[in-house]
């Protein structure tokens, strides 16, 4: 089950479960669309995997399987990834 992390690891932007702006890799590293597309060119800085749109969980399923509240943030944002 996807964790549906609540924020972008680079810029710490909020990404609620219903967001269409969330991007994830196969390890569920989570980024906003702006960071994923512009800063990271669609490649996860953690594993090198492809960043794709995160599926949205139906509202009824969120009641039974809530999104994660644990924020993950890279110190310094995405600096040092070799990407602007």
Secondary structure, 3 states (H helix, E strand, C coil): CCCCCCECCCCCCECCCCCCCEEECCCCCEEEHHHHHHHCCCECCCCCCECEECCCCCHHHHHHCCCCCCCCCCCCCCCCCCCC
